[in-house]
Amino acid sequence: MDDFDILQPGQLLARGAARHLRLLGFPSLEEFVPTRGLRVDLMVLGPKEELWIVECKSSKADFMSDNKWHNYLEWCDRFYWAVDRDFPLELLPEGHGLIIADAYDAAIVNEAPLDKLAPARRKKMVRKFAENAALRLQRFRDPDARL
């Protein structure tokens, strides 16, 4: 079975963006929950504990139905949109980063402006990122464990 058979279009964008960011030294977690009621497509951790959020939008309808994205801004240092090359870019709000992606790779077209997190929030989020990554690996290695 090919990944294209099981992944949704936004997930394919997330895969390509995550691949590219990893090559730049920025590992990521998909479907990360920074706080109750929010779930971001990609939470990205940089080498200096920078935290980026990448929201993947696969279509105009996908973008128009998202009413929570502005709540993500307080949980990251940089915010990016990831879209494919056919996405109508005029829909995206200005003042954020832009990644053009497909299922295999991506390119950062516009760097997102830096809006540094408070130190206490950064510490909490980096710890949550690490815990999430460790638990996901443990679930993968031992799916029958009670976690």
N, CA and C atoms as an extended XYZ file, in Angstrom:
441
Properties=species:S:1:pos:R:3:atomname:S:1:resname:S:1:resid:I:1 pbc="F F F"
N         0.848       -1.183        0.000 N   MET     1
C         0.000        0.000        0.000 CA  MET     1
C         0.894        1.248        0.000 C   MET     1
N         0.622        2.174       -0.859 N   ASP     2
C         1.349        3.430       -0.985 CA  ASP     2
C         0.823        4.437        0.032 C   ASP     2
N         1.711        5.324        0.521 N   ASP     3
C         1.299        6.384        1.453 CA  ASP     3
C         0.157        7.215        0.894 C   ASP     3
N         0.114        7.372       -0.418 N   PHE     4
C        -0.933        8.187       -1.027 CA  PHE     4
C        -2.317        7.587       -0.814 C   PHE     4
N        -2.360        6.299       -0.527 N   ASP     5
C        -3.634        5.626       -0.300 CA  ASP     5
C        -4.190        5.898        1.097 C   ASP     5
N        -3.329        6.245        2.051 N   ILE     6
C        -3.787        6.396        3.427 CA  ILE     6
C        -3.667        7.816        3.974 C   ILE     6
N        -2.877        8.662        3.344 N   LEU     7
C        -2.678       10.019        3.842 CA  LEU     7
C        -3.583       11.016        3.123 C   LEU     7
N        -4.100       11.947        3.872 N   GLN     8
C        -4.908       13.033        3.315 CA  GLN     8
C        -3.980       14.063        2.659 C   GLN     8
N        -4.506       14.934        1.776 N   PRO     9
C        -3.652       15.924        1.106 CA  PRO     9
C        -2.836       16.795        2.065 C   PRO     9
N        -3.435       17.243        3.144 N   GLY    10
C        -2.691       18.051        4.118 CA  GLY    10
C        -1.577       17.275        4.790 C   GLY    10
N        -1.801       15.991        5.010 N   GLN    11
C        -0.773       15.144        5.603 CA  GLN    11
C         0.395       14.934        4.649 C   GLN    11
N         0.098       14.882        3.360 N   LEU    12
C         1.168       14.763        2.368 CA  LEU    12
C         2.012       16.033        2.337 C   LEU    12
N         1.368       17.193        2.449 N   LEU    13
C         2.115       18.450        2.542 CA  LEU    13
C         2.985       18.462        3.790 C   LEU    13
N         2.424       18.010        4.903 N   ALA    14
C         3.180       17.966        6.164 CA  ALA    14
C         4.396       17.053        6.028 C   ALA    14
N         4.224       15.935        5.331 N   ARG    15
C         5.344       15.014        5.141 CA  ARG    15
C         6.477       15.677        4.370 C   ARG    15
N         6.135       16.347        3.263 N   GLY    16
C         7.164       17.018        2.476 CA  GLY    16
C         7.842       18.145        3.239 C   GLY    16
N         7.047       18.933        3.966 N   ALA    17
C         7.610       20.030        4.762 CA  ALA    17
C         8.517       19.473        5.854 C   ALA    17
N         8.068       18.414        6.525 N   ALA    18
C         8.867       17.815        7.597 CA  ALA    18
C        10.188       17.266        7.063 C   ALA    18
N        10.153       16.649        5.894 N   ARG    19
C        11.386       16.136        5.291 CA  ARG    19
C        12.383       17.267        5.050 C   ARG    19
N        11.899       18.343        4.472 N   HIS    20
C        12.779       19.473        4.165 CA  HIS    20
C        13.340       20.101        5.443 C   HIS    20
N        12.473       20.324        6.405 N   LEU    21
C        12.917       20.960        7.650 CA  LEU    21
C        13.921       20.084        8.396 C   LEU    21
N        13.730       18.774        8.339 N   ARG    22
C        14.673       17.866        9.005 CA  ARG    22
C        16.061       17.997        8.404 C   ARG    22
N        16.129       18.149        7.079 N   LEU    23
C        17.431       18.328        6.430 CA  LEU    23
C        18.115       19.617        6.864 C   LEU    23
N        17.334       20.594        7.312 N   LEU    24
C        17.877       21.856        7.803 CA  LEU    24
C        18.207       21.807        9.296 C   LEU    24
N        17.988       20.649        9.930 N   GLY    25
C        18.282       20.504       11.353 CA  GLY    25
C        17.113       20.837       12.257 C   GLY    25
N        15.900       20.794       11.695 N   PHE    26
C        14.687       21.117       12.437 CA  PHE    26
C        13.741       19.907       12.432 C   PHE    26
N        13.849       19.009       13.428 N   PRO    27
C        12.901       17.896       13.490 CA  PRO    27
C        11.501       18.404       13.836 C   PRO    27
N        10.495       17.606       13.502 N   SER    28
C         9.123       18.047       13.746 CA  SER    28
C         8.259       16.888       14.219 C   SER    28
N         7.141       17.256       14.810 N   LEU    29
C         6.111       16.307       15.204 CA  LEU    29
C         4.817       16.717       14.526 C   LEU    29
N         4.145       15.756       13.909 N   GLU    30
C         2.840       16.033       13.298 CA  GLU    30
C         1.742       15.962       14.345 C   GLU    30
N         0.669       16.697       14.088 N   GLU    31
C        -0.527       16.649       14.938 CA  GLU    31
C        -0.170       16.877       16.408 C   GLU    31
N         0.545       17.953       16.664 N   PHE    32
C         1.003       18.292       18.014 CA  PHE    32
C        -0.038       19.177       18.700 C   PHE    32
N        -0.274       18.913       19.974 N   VAL    33
C        -1.259       19.673       20.750 CA  VAL    33
C        -0.510       20.573       21.730 C   VAL    33
N        -0.377       21.871       21.409 N   PRO    34
C         0.334       22.765       22.328 CA  PRO    34
C        -0.458       23.046       23.608 C   PRO    34
N        -1.780       23.053       23.492 N   THR    35
C        -2.665       23.262       24.628 CA  THR    35
C        -4.031       22.693       24.277 C   THR    35
N        -4.833       22.479       25.279 N   ARG    36
C        -6.159       21.890       25.059 CA  ARG    36
C        -6.934       22.701       24.014 C   ARG    36
N        -7.531       21.987       23.067 N   GLY    37
C        -8.359       22.618       22.053 CA  GLY    37
C        -7.629       23.033       20.788 C   GLY    37
N        -6.310       22.895       20.770 N   LEU    38
C        -5.530       23.243       19.581 CA  LEU    38
C        -4.702       22.046       19.144 C   LEU    38
N        -4.620       21.844       17.825 N   ARG    39
C        -3.774       20.790       17.271 CA  ARG    39
C        -3.135       21.343       16.001 C   ARG    39
N        -1.828       21.463       16.011 N   VAL    40
C        -1.117       22.018       14.859 CA  VAL    40
C        -0.642       20.892       13.950 C   VAL    40
N        -0.513       21.203       12.675 N   ASP    41
C        -0.075       20.196       11.710 CA  ASP    41
C         1.361       19.759       11.972 C   ASP    41
N         2.260       20.728       12.142 N   LEU    42
C         3.662       20.424       12.464 CA  LEU    42
C         4.146       21.368       13.555 C   LEU    42
N         4.743       20.800       14.590 N   MET    43
C         5.493       21.581       15.564 CA  MET    43
C         6.948       21.253       15.289 C   MET    43
N         7.752       22.272       15.119 N   VAL    44
C         9.129       22.124       14.670 CA  VAL    44
C        10.058       22.660       15.757 C   VAL    44
N        11.112       21.906       16.045 N   LEU    45
C        12.086       22.300       17.053 CA  LEU    45
C        13.431       22.551       16.401 C   LEU    45
N        13.945       23.759       16.569 N   GLY    46
C        15.225       24.119       15.979 CA  GLY    46
C        16.394       23.840       16.899 C   GLY    46
N        17.608       23.955       16.381 N   PRO    47
C        18.806       23.642       17.150 CA  PRO    47
C        19.034       24.558       18.356 C   PRO    47
N        18.442       25.720       18.362 N   LYS    48
C        18.576       26.643       19.495 CA  LYS    48
C        17.265       26.733       20.274 C   LYS    48
N        16.508       25.634       20.243 N   GLU    49
C        15.210       25.532       20.914 CA  GLU    49
C        14.175       26.496       20.341 C   GLU    49
N        14.352       26.889       19.071 N   GLU    50
C        13.321       27.667       18.402 CA  GLU    50
C        12.131       26.756       18.158 C   GLU    50
N        10.944       27.281       18.288 N   LEU    51
C         9.725       26.509       18.028 CA  LEU    51
C         8.960       27.167       16.895 C   LEU    51
N         8.703       26.394       15.862 N   TRP    52
C         7.940       26.855       14.710 CA  TRP    52
C         6.663       26.038       14.625 C   TRP    52
N         5.639       26.652       14.129 N   ILE    53
C         4.424       25.928       13.776 CA  ILE    53
C         4.246       26.062       12.276 C   ILE    53
N         3.938       24.939       11.639 N   VAL    54
C         3.652       24.917       10.212 CA  VAL    54
C         2.233       24.387       10.044 C   VAL    54
N         1.389       25.211        9.466 N   GLU    55
C         0.005       24.819        9.168 CA  GLU    55
C        -0.095       24.485        7.692 C   GLU    55
N        -0.555       23.305        7.384 N   CYS    56
C        -0.631       22.806        6.014 CA  CYS    56
C        -2.051       22.962        5.482 C   CYS    56
N        -2.177       23.661        4.375 N   LYS    57
C        -3.480       23.888        3.755 CA  LYS    57
C        -3.445       23.353        2.334 C   LYS    57
N        -4.337       22.389        2.090 N   SER    58
C        -4.323       21.693        0.809 CA  SER    58
C        -5.278       22.288       -0.218 C   SER    58
N        -6.149       23.210        0.217 N   SER    59
C        -7.114       23.794       -0.718 CA  SER    59
C        -7.709       25.061       -0.120 C   SER    59
N        -8.415       25.798       -0.952 N   LYS    60
C        -9.126       26.988       -0.482 CA  LYS    60
C       -10.132       26.601        0.605 C   LYS    60
N       -10.873       25.525        0.383 N   ALA    61
C       -11.872       25.084        1.362 CA  ALA    61
C       -11.216       24.723        2.691 C   ALA    61
N       -10.078       24.068        2.636 N   ASP    62
C        -9.345       23.712        3.851 CA  ASP    62
C        -8.952       24.978        4.614 C   ASP    62
N        -8.444       25.964        3.910 N   PHE    63
C        -8.051       27.213        4.555 CA  PHE    63
C        -9.264       27.950        5.127 C   PHE    63
N       -10.321       28.057        4.350 N   MET    64
C       -11.496       28.820        4.777 CA  MET    64
C       -12.200       28.190        5.979 C   MET    64
N       -12.064       26.897        6.153 N   SER    65
C       -12.737       26.229        7.275 CA  SER    65
C       -11.923       26.255        8.565 C   SER    65
N       -10.708       26.790        8.515 N   ASP    66
C        -9.839       26.830        9.694 CA  ASP    66
C       -10.027       28.150       10.433 C   ASP    66
N       -10.676       28.089       11.578 N   ASN    67
C       -10.909       29.294       12.374 CA  ASN    67
C        -9.993       29.390       13.584 C   ASN    67
N        -9.081       28.427       13.755 N   LYS    68
C        -8.245       28.397       14.957 CA  LYS    68
C        -6.804       28.819       14.730 C   LYS    68
N        -6.372       28.946       13.490 N   TRP    69
C        -4.945       29.135       13.235 CA  TRP    69
C        -4.359       30.331       13.979 C   TRP    69
N        -5.101       31.412       14.134 N   HIS    70
C        -4.552       32.596       14.811 CA  HIS    70
C        -4.257       32.316       16.284 C   HIS    70
N        -4.897       31.293       16.866 N   ASN    71
C        -4.618       30.912       18.256 CA  ASN    71
C        -3.282       30.193       18.402 C   ASN    71
N        -2.713       29.743       17.283 N   TYR    72
C        -1.430       29.042       17.323 CA  TYR    72
C        -0.258       29.998       17.521 C   TYR    72
N        -0.443       31.256       17.186 N   LEU    73
C         0.667       32.206       17.159 CA  LEU    73
C         1.347       32.365       18.510 C   LEU    73
N         0.605       32.253       19.591 N   GLU    74
C         1.188       32.440       20.926 CA  GLU    74
C         1.980       31.218       21.403 C   GLU    74
N         2.040       30.167       20.585 N   TRP    75
C         2.727       28.942       20.966 CA  TRP    75
C         3.995       28.686       20.162 C   TRP    75
N         4.454       29.674       19.395 N   CYS    76
C         5.643       29.463       18.563 CA  CYS    76
C         6.428       30.756       18.389 C   CYS    76
N         7.674       30.589       17.967 N   ASP    77
C         8.526       31.729       17.629 CA  ASP    77
C         8.317       32.191       16.192 C   ASP    77
N         7.958       31.256       15.339 N   ARG    78
C         7.705       31.547       13.932 CA  ARG    78
C         6.514       30.711       13.467 C   ARG    78
N         5.690       31.305       12.589 N   PHE    79
C         4.511       30.620       12.061 CA  PHE    79
C         4.593       30.591       10.539 C   PHE    79
N         4.415       29.393        9.989 N   TYR    80
C         4.480       29.187        8.542 CA  TYR    80
C         3.196       28.556        8.018 C   TYR    80
N         2.866       28.930        6.812 N   TRP    81
C         1.859       28.210        6.028 CA  TRP    81
C         2.619       27.290        5.086 C   TRP    81
N         2.138       26.062        4.928 N   ALA    82
C         2.675       25.152        3.913 CA  ALA    82
C         1.534       24.821        2.961 C   ALA    82
N         1.761       25.087        1.684 N   VAL    83
C         0.748       24.865        0.652 CA  VAL    83
C         1.434       24.272       -0.575 C   VAL    83
N         0.630       23.758       -1.503 N   ASP    84
C         1.236       23.264       -2.737 CA  ASP    84
C         1.344       24.412       -3.746 C   ASP    84
N         1.985       24.141       -4.857 N   ARG    85
C         2.264       25.216       -5.823 CA  ARG    85
C         1.012       25.753       -6.512 C   ARG    85
N        -0.118       25.027       -6.425 N   ASP    86
C        -1.358       25.484       -7.044 CA  ASP    86
C        -2.281       26.233       -6.083 C   ASP    86
N        -1.890       26.361       -4.832 N   PHE    87
C        -2.734       27.019       -3.841 CA  PHE    87
C        -2.847       28.517       -4.169 C   PHE    87
N        -4.041       29.103       -4.024 N   PRO    88
C        -4.197       30.555       -4.266 CA  PRO    88
C        -3.575       31.365       -3.123 C   PRO    88
N        -2.341       31.788       -3.314 N   LEU    89
C        -1.565       32.453       -2.257 CA  LEU    89
C        -2.200       33.743       -1.746 C   LEU    89
N        -3.017       34.388       -2.564 N   GLU    90
C        -3.652       35.638       -2.141 CA  GLU    90
C        -4.592       35.425       -0.950 C   GLU    90
N        -4.975       34.198       -0.664 N   LEU    91
C        -5.836       33.908        0.488 CA  LEU    91
C        -5.087       33.993        1.808 C   LEU    91
N        -3.808       33.731        1.779 N   LEU    92
C        -3.036       33.654        3.018 CA  LEU    92
C        -2.789       35.037        3.613 C   LEU    92
N        -2.983       35.165        4.918 N   PRO    93
C        -2.702       36.447        5.569 CA  PRO    93
C        -1.217       36.793        5.480 C   PRO    93
N        -0.937       38.064        5.374 N   GLU    94
C         0.454       38.506        5.324 CA  GLU    94
C         1.069       38.463        6.714 C   GLU    94
N         2.391       38.502        6.751 N   GLY    95
C         3.089       38.573        8.022 CA  GLY    95
C         3.499       37.226        8.592 C   GLY    95
N         3.396       36.165        7.776 N   HIS    96
C         3.787       34.827        8.214 CA  HIS    96
C         4.696       34.221        7.157 C   HIS    96
N         5.356       33.133        7.511 N   GLY    97
C         6.228       32.458        6.569 CA  GLY    97
C         5.444       31.616        5.583 C   GLY    97
N         6.113       31.252        4.488 N   LEU    98
C         5.477       30.456        3.449 CA  LEU    98
C         6.406       29.335        3.009 C   LEU    98
N         5.856       28.129        2.992 N   ILE    99
C         6.549       26.942        2.504 CA  ILE    99
C         5.710       26.365        1.374 C   ILE    99
N         6.353       26.120        0.247 N   ILE   100
C         5.696       25.419       -0.861 CA  ILE   100
C         6.160       23.969       -0.766 C   ILE   100
N         5.188       23.056       -0.708 N   ALA   101
C         5.522       21.656       -0.450 CA  ALA   101
C         4.740       20.724       -1.361 C   ALA   101
N         5.240       19.516       -1.445 N   ASP   102
C         4.494       18.392       -2.002 CA  ASP   102
C         4.767       17.211       -1.088 C   ASP   102
N         4.415       16.029       -1.485 N   ALA   103
C         4.551       14.872       -0.603 CA  ALA   103
C         6.000       14.474       -0.347 C   ALA   103
N         6.933       14.989       -1.159 N   TYR   104
C         8.313       14.527       -1.082 CA  TYR   104
C         9.308       15.540       -0.558 C   TYR   104
N         9.016       16.813       -0.706 N   ASP   105
C         9.989       17.835       -0.317 CA  ASP   105
C         9.266       19.177       -0.207 C   ASP   105
N        10.029       20.200        0.074 N   ALA   106
C         9.461       21.537        0.223 CA  ALA   106
C        10.559       22.573        0.032 C   ALA   106
N        10.132       23.826       -0.027 N   ALA   107
C        11.061       24.955       -0.075 CA  ALA   107
C        10.462       26.083        0.743 C   ALA   107
N        11.299       26.717        1.544 N   ILE   108
C        10.857       27.897        2.283 CA  ILE   108
C        10.948       29.075        1.323 C   ILE   108
N         9.799       29.653        1.003 N   VAL   109
C         9.735       30.760        0.053 CA  VAL   109
C         9.889       32.094        0.776 C   VAL   109
N         9.201       32.237        1.904 N   ASN   110
C         9.300       33.442        2.735 CA  ASN   110
C         9.547       33.018        4.175 C   ASN   110
N        10.589       33.583        4.767 N   GLU   111
C        10.865       33.285        6.169 CA  GLU   111
C         9.848       33.993        7.054 C   GLU   111
N         9.407       33.303        8.080 N   ALA   112
C         8.457       33.894        9.023 CA  ALA   112
C         9.185       34.864        9.947 C   ALA   112
N         8.507       35.946       10.313 N   PRO   113
C         9.127       36.855       11.282 CA  PRO   113
C         9.255       36.187       12.646 C   PRO   113
N        10.259       36.597       13.382 N   LEU   114
C        10.526       36.057       14.711 CA  LEU   114
C         9.713       36.821       15.754 C   LEU   114
N         8.986       36.084       16.567 N   ASP   115
C         8.244       36.644       17.703 CA  ASP   115
C         8.511       35.697       18.867 C   ASP   115
N         9.582       35.969       19.614 N   LYS   116
C        10.092       35.033       20.613 CA  LYS   116
C         9.090       34.729       21.719 C   LYS   116
N         9.031       33.456       22.043 N   LEU   117
C         8.226       33.004       23.173 CA  LEU   117
C         8.863       33.459       24.482 C   LEU   117
N         8.044       33.608       25.506 N   ALA   118
C         8.562       33.875       26.844 CA  ALA   118
C         9.352       32.650       27.307 C   ALA   118
N        10.414       32.848       28.089 N   PRO   119
C        11.245       31.715       28.515 CA  PRO   119
C        10.473       30.585       29.210 C   PRO   119
N         9.528       30.903       30.057 N   ALA   120
C         8.771       29.855       30.757 CA  ALA   120
C         7.936       29.037       29.777 C   ALA   120
N         7.312       29.696       28.818 N   ARG   121
C         6.511       28.971       27.823 CA  ARG   121
C         7.424       28.122       26.938 C   ARG   121
N         8.573       28.664       26.551 N   ARG   122
C         9.515       27.900       25.722 CA  ARG   122
C         9.924       26.618       26.449 C   ARG   122
N        10.290       26.749       27.720 N   LYS   123
C        10.706       25.584       28.499 CA  LYS   123
C         9.590       24.541       28.531 C   LYS   123
N         8.381       24.984       28.779 N   LYS   124
C         7.237       24.070       28.834 CA  LYS   124
C         7.030       23.381       27.486 C   LYS   124
N         7.121       24.128       26.393 N   MET   125
C         6.857       23.572       25.071 CA  MET   125
C         7.978       22.629       24.611 C   MET   125
N         9.219       22.969       24.913 N   VAL   126
C        10.324       22.076       24.534 CA  VAL   126
C        10.206       20.762       25.294 C   VAL   126
N         9.864       20.843       26.572 N   ARG   127
C         9.663       19.615       27.356 CA  ARG   127
C         8.501       18.797       26.792 C   ARG   127
N         7.410       19.468       26.439 N   LYS   128
C         6.253       18.772       25.882 CA  LYS   128
C         6.604       18.122       24.542 C   LYS   128
N         7.391       18.809       23.726 N   PHE   129
C         7.851       18.256       22.454 CA  PHE   129
C         8.643       16.973       22.705 C   PHE   129
N         9.586       17.028       23.643 N   ALA   130
C        10.421       15.863       23.951 CA  ALA   130
C         9.577       14.708       24.491 C   ALA   130
N         8.666       14.992       25.394 N   GLU   131
C         7.804       13.941       25.944 CA  GLU   131
C         6.938       13.311       24.854 C   GLU   131
N         6.388       14.149       23.998 N   ASN   132
C         5.560       13.661       22.902 CA  ASN   132
C         6.361       12.745       21.990 C   ASN   132
N         7.568       13.178       21.635 N   ALA   133
C         8.412       12.382       20.748 CA  ALA   133
C         8.761       11.044       21.397 C   ALA   133
N         9.111       11.063       22.671 N   ALA   134
C         9.476        9.831       23.366 CA  ALA   134
C         8.284        8.878       23.454 C   ALA   134
N         7.111        9.402       23.787 N   LEU   135
C         5.927        8.547       23.879 CA  LEU   135
C         5.539        7.961       22.529 C   LEU   135
N         5.665        8.739       21.469 N   ARG   136
C         5.358        8.213       20.143 CA  ARG   136
C         6.305        7.086       19.765 C   ARG   136
N         7.585        7.267       20.082 N   LEU   137
C         8.552        6.209       19.796 CA  LEU   137
C         8.241        4.970       20.626 C   LEU   137
N         7.908        5.160       21.900 N   GLN   138
C         7.594        4.017       22.747 CA  GLN   138
C         6.349        3.286       22.234 C   GLN   138
N         5.321        4.028       21.806 N   ARG   139
C         4.121        3.388       21.251 CA  ARG   139
C         4.452        2.592       19.984 C   ARG   139
N         5.356        3.130       19.183 N   PHE   140
C         5.772        2.445       17.959 CA  PHE   140
C         6.498        1.140       18.294 C   PHE   140
N         7.405        1.215       19.266 N   ARG   141
C         8.211        0.055       19.631 CA  ARG   141
C         7.446       -0.964       20.454 C   ARG   141
N         6.445       -0.490       21.237 N   ASP   142
C         5.693       -1.372       22.116 CA  ASP   142
C         4.219       -0.970       22.106 C   ASP   142
N         3.506       -1.289       21.023 N   PRO   143
C         2.124       -0.828       20.882 CA  PRO   143
C         1.167       -1.377       21.941 C   PRO   143
N         1.549       -2.446       22.627 N   ASP   144
C         0.667       -3.022       23.645 CA  ASP   144
C         0.892       -2.444       25.039 C   ASP   144
N         1.897       -1.579       25.191 N   ALA   145
C         2.171       -0.991       26.503 CA  ALA   145
C         1.062       -0.018       26.890 C   ALA   145
N         0.816        0.080       28.188 N   ARG   146
C        -0.164        1.072       28.668 CA  ARG   146
C         0.584        2.383       28.871 C   ARG   146
N         0.262        3.372       28.055 N   LEU   147
C         0.953        4.679       28.146 CA  LEU   147
C        -0.029        5.752       28.522 C   LEU   147
